[in-house]
């Protein structure tokens, strides 16, 4: 297992597979920097093909609902794929159910990082800035600390970045990619709505 890989190697693997930067880096580290083995690793995980499908239109799918056993939390999830055939498969339906269950438990504020409200980011950032101001560390170091804290917060709040409640070794985004690789179609979490009894 390699201890480090260069950005150039990661970019080259990404160009060949269409997989994300972090997935490519992990694949190279896991395979000791062997490019062919890294490609195989990504294919086995269903990531390489899934990434190449992301540009394809996904207008079919299901709307899945979940109501918690105490009837205090309810969730609706719209999960899209490319064909009605895949929308009817057990794998796709199971993914929709798993995401609805996850949303009920983890309460994300957005599906992707792009959808996080700017005022939320600014508010949280201002809190982190105040926290590190008292540390006495140099300004560039403080900026890095703030960026790190913000990144960690978004991982906790953004659905596709959150650790999956049934298996915290993978994110919800990785779960979606795995199922996408299995069914052979682009899968998109279009939107989620979570209701909790009594909340404004």
Secondary structure as GFF3:
##gff-version 3
##sequence-region A 1 200
A	DSSP	alpha_helix	7	17	.	.	.	ID=ss1
A	DSSP	alpha_helix	21	30	.	.	.	ID=ss2
A	DSSP	alpha_helix	35	44	.	.	.	ID=ss3
A	DSSP	alpha_helix	47	53	.	.	.	ID=ss4
A	DSSP	beta_strand	60	67	.	.	.	ID=ss5
A	DSSP	beta_strand	73	81	.	.	.	ID=ss6
A	DSSP	alpha_helix	84	87	.	.	.	ID=ss7
A	DSSP	alpha_helix	90	106	.	.	.	ID=ss8
A	DSSP	three_ten_helix	113	115	.	.	.	ID=ss9
A	DSSP	alpha_helix	118	133	.	.	.	ID=ss10
A	DSSP	alpha_helix	139	157	.	.	.	ID=ss11
A	DSSP	three_ten_helix	159	161	.	.	.	ID=ss12
A	DSSP	beta_strand	163	164	.	.	.	ID=ss13
A	DSSP	beta_strand	167	171	.	.	.	ID=ss14
A	DSSP	alpha_helix	172	183	.	.	.	ID=ss15
A	DSSP	beta_strand	188	196	.	.	.	ID=ss16
###
